[in-house]
């Protein structure tokens, strides 16, 4: 492990882009049940790009609405506050992660599509298994791999060592920790801490590769872990990591996941994630 590299990585975490101020204000309002449509519209009036993305996503095949939505007010009426919150987050995250990821062999858009797929799969798992998991699971899943945006450059610089025989059979997050003293999951958790996100979401990101090592297990961690692995096994966002992952049997047992659920979750995820991810990439 190179201590100098670890120090540089942690400095990069500190300088990682913040969530847009308008989005943070909007998300705060959306959590308040007393917020009015007028307050939402007041913020969005000065954010034409965010407004455009909200309408684009609302009109996407993912929601399948029977009529074209032309205003934020209509969007709220048709999809509700919860979904509007998810759309705002998806729009912000897209701007951050819809780029090539050096070191992980992920071309532009691949990390975004994987992130969306894991979010969709997480929601399907919660619904299918009737789990008492908060709506925050969508956001945790959407951001679970954000640490790759920081670590990718260092992976690329040390790729000759990483591709050496000594590390061929190691899960990639173990390779990261061996090389840098930190992995992309821990980096992602540190980024969410800087963004002042709730502890449950931070834990889900931190332990999404190793839910059994979490100090305290919970359904959100297990759902994000299983959803991530299902998407990797389905070919959504493989990159350098390959098809070496399998979900933790203990995590599957904790959430009641079995083979009967697998096919349904994967098929729905492939359809809905493609629709949702494509909506924000149409103009890119």
C-alpha positions as CSV (number, residue, x, y, z in Angstrom):
1,X,0.0,0.0,0.0
2,X,1.3,3.4,-0.9
3,X,0.6,5.9,1.9
4,X,1.2,8.9,-0.4
5,X,-1.5,7.6,-2.8
6,X,-3.9,7.1,0.0
7,X,-3.3,10.7,1.1
8,X,-3.9,12.0,-2.4
9,X,-7.1,9.9,-2.7
10,X,-8.5,11.4,0.5
11,X,-7.7,14.9,-0.7
12,X,-9.6,14.1,-3.9
13,X,-12.6,13.1,-1.8
14,X,-12.5,16.5,-0.1
15,X,-12.5,18.3,-3.5
16,X,-15.2,16.1,-5.1
17,X,-18.1,18.1,-6.5
18,X,-20.9,18.9,-4.1
19,X,-24.5,18.4,-5.0
20,X,-25.9,21.5,-6.7
21,X,-27.2,24.0,-4.1
22,X,-30.6,24.3,-5.8
23,X,-31.0,20.5,-5.8
24,X,-30.2,20.3,-2.1
25,X,-32.7,23.1,-1.3
26,X,-35.3,21.3,-3.4
27,X,-34.7,18.0,-1.7
28,X,-35.0,19.6,1.7
29,X,-38.4,21.1,0.6
30,X,-39.5,17.8,-0.8
31,X,-39.0,16.1,2.6
32,X,-41.4,18.6,4.2
33,X,-45.0,17.6,4.0
34,X,-46.0,21.3,4.3
35,X,-44.2,22.3,1.1
36,X,-46.4,23.7,-1.6
37,X,-46.1,23.4,-5.4
38,X,-45.5,27.1,-5.5
39,X,-42.3,26.8,-3.4
40,X,-41.0,24.0,-5.7
41,X,-41.8,26.0,-8.8
42,X,-40.0,29.1,-7.4
43,X,-36.7,27.1,-7.1
44,X,-37.1,25.5,-10.5
45,X,-37.8,28.8,-12.2
46,X,-34.1,29.6,-12.0
47,X,-33.0,26.0,-12.9
48,X,-34.0,25.4,-16.5
49,X,-31.7,22.5,-16.9
50,X,-33.1,20.7,-13.8
51,X,-36.6,21.5,-14.9
52,X,-36.0,20.1,-18.4
53,X,-34.6,16.9,-16.9
54,X,-37.6,16.5,-14.5
55,X,-40.0,16.8,-17.4
56,X,-37.9,14.5,-19.6
57,X,-37.8,11.8,-17.0
58,X,-41.5,12.2,-16.1
59,X,-42.4,11.7,-19.8
60,X,-40.1,8.7,-20.2
61,X,-41.2,5.2,-20.8
62,X,-40.2,4.3,-17.3
63,X,-43.3,6.1,-15.9
64,X,-45.6,5.2,-18.9
65,X,-47.9,8.1,-18.3
66,X,-50.9,8.3,-20.7
67,X,-50.5,12.0,-21.4
68,X,-47.6,14.3,-22.1
69,X,-46.5,16.3,-19.0
70,X,-45.7,20.0,-19.7
71,X,-45.1,21.5,-16.3
72,X,-43.6,20.7,-12.9
73,X,-47.1,21.2,-11.4
74,X,-48.5,18.5,-13.6
75,X,-45.5,16.2,-12.8
76,X,-46.2,16.5,-9.1
77,X,-49.9,15.7,-9.6
78,X,-49.1,12.7,-11.8
79,X,-46.1,11.0,-10.1
80,X,-46.2,12.4,-6.6
81,X,-43.5,13.9,-4.3
82,X,-41.6,10.7,-3.7
83,X,-40.9,10.1,-7.4
84,X,-40.2,13.8,-8.0
85,X,-37.5,13.5,-5.3
86,X,-36.0,10.5,-7.1
87,X,-36.0,12.4,-10.4
88,X,-34.2,15.4,-8.9
89,X,-31.5,13.1,-7.4
90,X,-31.2,11.1,-10.7
91,X,-30.7,14.3,-12.6
92,X,-28.0,15.5,-10.2
93,X,-26.2,12.1,-10.1
94,X,-26.3,11.8,-13.9
95,X,-24.3,15.0,-14.2
96,X,-21.7,13.6,-11.9
97,X,-21.3,10.0,-13.0
98,X,-22.3,10.1,-16.7
99,X,-18.6,10.1,-17.7
100,X,-15.9,7.5,-18.7
101,X,-14.4,6.0,-15.5
102,X,-10.7,5.5,-15.9
103,X,-9.2,2.3,-14.7
104,X,-12.5,0.4,-14.5
105,X,-13.0,0.1,-18.3
106,X,-16.3,1.9,-18.1
107,X,-17.1,4.1,-21.1
108,X,-19.2,7.2,-20.9
109,X,-22.7,6.4,-19.6
110,X,-21.9,2.8,-18.3
111,X,-21.6,3.7,-14.7
112,X,-24.7,5.8,-14.9
113,X,-26.7,2.9,-16.5
114,X,-25.4,0.6,-13.8
115,X,-26.3,3.0,-11.0
116,X,-29.8,3.4,-12.4
117,X,-30.2,-0.3,-12.8
118,X,-29.2,-1.0,-9.2
119,X,-31.7,1.7,-8.0
120,X,-34.5,0.1,-10.0
121,X,-33.6,-3.4,-8.9
122,X,-33.5,-2.2,-5.3
123,X,-37.0,-0.8,-5.5
124,X,-38.3,-3.9,-7.2
125,X,-36.7,-6.1,-4.5
126,X,-38.3,-4.0,-1.7
127,X,-41.7,-4.2,-3.4
128,X,-41.5,-7.9,-4.4
129,X,-40.2,-9.0,-0.9
130,X,-42.5,-6.6,1.0
131,X,-39.5,-5.2,3.0
132,X,-39.8,-2.4,5.5
133,X,-37.1,-0.3,3.8
134,X,-37.3,3.5,3.5
135,X,-37.4,5.3,0.2
136,X,-33.8,6.3,0.8
137,X,-32.8,2.9,-0.7
138,X,-33.3,4.4,-4.2
139,X,-30.7,7.1,-3.5
140,X,-28.3,4.8,-1.7
141,X,-28.4,2.5,-4.7
142,X,-28.0,5.3,-7.2
143,X,-24.8,6.5,-5.4
144,X,-23.3,3.1,-4.4
145,X,-20.4,3.3,-6.9
146,X,-19.7,7.1,-6.8
147,X,-16.4,6.3,-5.2
148,X,-15.2,4.9,-8.5
149,X,-15.2,8.5,-9.9
150,X,-12.3,9.3,-7.5
151,X,-10.4,6.0,-7.4
152,X,-10.5,5.3,-11.2
153,X,-7.5,7.5,-11.9
154,X,-5.3,5.7,-9.4
155,X,-6.5,2.3,-10.6
156,X,-5.4,3.3,-14.1
157,X,-2.0,4.4,-13.0
158,X,-1.3,1.1,-11.2
159,X,-3.0,-1.1,-13.7
160,X,0.2,-3.2,-14.4
161,X,0.4,-4.3,-10.8
162,X,-3.4,-4.8,-10.5
163,X,-3.3,-7.1,-13.6
164,X,-0.4,-9.1,-12.2
165,X,-0.8,-12.8,-11.3
166,X,-0.8,-12.1,-7.5
167,X,-4.2,-10.4,-7.8
168,X,-5.9,-12.3,-10.5
169,X,-8.3,-14.3,-8.2
170,X,-9.1,-11.5,-5.8
171,X,-12.5,-9.6,-5.8
172,X,-11.7,-6.2,-7.2
173,X,-12.6,-4.3,-4.0
174,X,-10.0,-6.4,-2.2
175,X,-7.5,-5.5,-4.9
176,X,-8.3,-1.8,-4.3
177,X,-7.8,-2.1,-0.5
178,X,-4.6,-4.0,-1.0
179,X,-3.2,-1.4,-3.4
180,X,-4.5,1.8,-1.9
181,X,-5.6,1.1,1.7
182,X,-9.2,2.0,0.8
183,X,-11.8,0.8,-1.7
184,X,-14.4,2.6,-3.8
185,X,-17.2,1.7,-1.3
186,X,-15.5,3.5,1.6
187,X,-14.6,6.4,-0.7
188,X,-18.3,6.6,-1.7
189,X,-19.3,6.6,2.0
190,X,-16.9,9.4,2.7
191,X,-18.4,11.5,-0.2
192,X,-21.9,11.0,1.2
193,X,-20.7,12.1,4.6
194,X,-19.5,15.3,3.0
195,X,-22.9,15.7,1.4
196,X,-24.5,15.3,4.9
197,X,-26.6,12.3,3.8
198,X,-28.4,10.1,6.4
199,X,-26.3,7.5,8.2
200,X,-28.4,4.6,6.7
201,X,-27.6,5.6,3.2
202,X,-23.9,6.0,4.1
203,X,-23.8,2.5,5.5
204,X,-25.5,1.0,2.5
205,X,-22.9,2.6,0.2
206,X,-20.0,1.6,2.6
207,X,-21.0,-2.1,2.8
208,X,-22.6,-2.8,-0.5
209,X,-19.9,-5.3,-1.4
210,X,-19.6,-6.9,2.0
211,X,-22.9,-6.6,3.9
212,X,-21.9,-9.4,6.3
213,X,-19.0,-7.2,7.6
214,X,-21.2,-4.2,8.5
215,X,-21.2,-3.4,12.2
216,X,-24.9,-3.7,12.2
217,X,-26.8,-5.4,9.3
218,X,-30.0,-4.0,8.0
219,X,-32.3,-4.5,5.0
220,X,-31.1,-1.4,3.1
221,X,-27.5,-2.6,3.1
222,X,-28.6,-6.1,2.0
223,X,-31.0,-4.8,-0.7
224,X,-28.4,-2.6,-2.3
225,X,-25.8,-5.4,-2.1
226,X,-28.1,-8.0,-3.8
227,X,-29.4,-5.5,-6.4
228,X,-25.8,-4.5,-7.3
229,X,-24.7,-8.2,-7.7
230,X,-27.8,-9.0,-9.7
231,X,-27.1,-6.2,-12.1
232,X,-23.4,-7.2,-12.5
233,X,-24.5,-10.8,-13.1
234,X,-26.9,-9.5,-15.8
235,X,-24.1,-7.6,-17.6
236,X,-25.1,-4.1,-16.5
237,X,-21.9,-2.2,-15.6
238,X,-19.4,-5.0,-15.6
239,X,-16.2,-3.2,-16.7
240,X,-12.9,-4.4,-15.3
241,X,-14.6,-6.2,-12.4
242,X,-16.0,-9.0,-14.6
243,X,-18.6,-11.6,-13.6
244,X,-16.9,-12.6,-10.4
245,X,-19.6,-11.6,-7.9
246,X,-22.3,-13.6,-6.2
247,X,-24.7,-12.3,-3.6
248,X,-24.0,-13.1,0.0
249,X,-26.2,-16.1,1.0
250,X,-26.7,-14.5,4.4
251,X,-27.9,-11.3,2.9
252,X,-30.3,-13.2,0.6
253,X,-31.6,-15.1,3.6
254,X,-32.1,-11.9,5.6
255,X,-34.3,-10.3,2.9
256,X,-36.0,-13.5,1.9
257,X,-34.6,-13.6,-1.6
258,X,-34.8,-16.9,-3.5
259,X,-34.6,-18.2,-7.1
260,X,-38.3,-17.6,-7.7
261,X,-37.7,-13.8,-7.3
262,X,-34.5,-13.7,-9.3
263,X,-35.9,-13.9,-12.8
264,X,-38.7,-11.5,-12.2
265,X,-36.4,-8.9,-10.6
266,X,-33.8,-9.2,-13.4
267,X,-36.3,-9.0,-16.3
268,X,-38.1,-5.9,-14.8
269,X,-34.8,-4.2,-14.0
270,X,-33.4,-4.7,-17.6
271,X,-36.6,-3.1,-19.1
272,X,-37.2,-0.2,-16.6
273,X,-33.5,0.7,-16.1
274,X,-32.9,1.1,-19.8
275,X,-35.9,3.4,-20.1
276,X,-34.9,5.5,-17.2
277,X,-31.2,5.8,-18.0
278,X,-31.9,6.6,-21.7
279,X,-34.1,9.5,-20.7
280,X,-31.3,11.6,-19.4
281,X,-28.9,10.6,-22.1
282,X,-31.1,11.5,-25.0
283,X,-29.4,14.9,-25.5
284,X,-25.9,13.9,-24.6
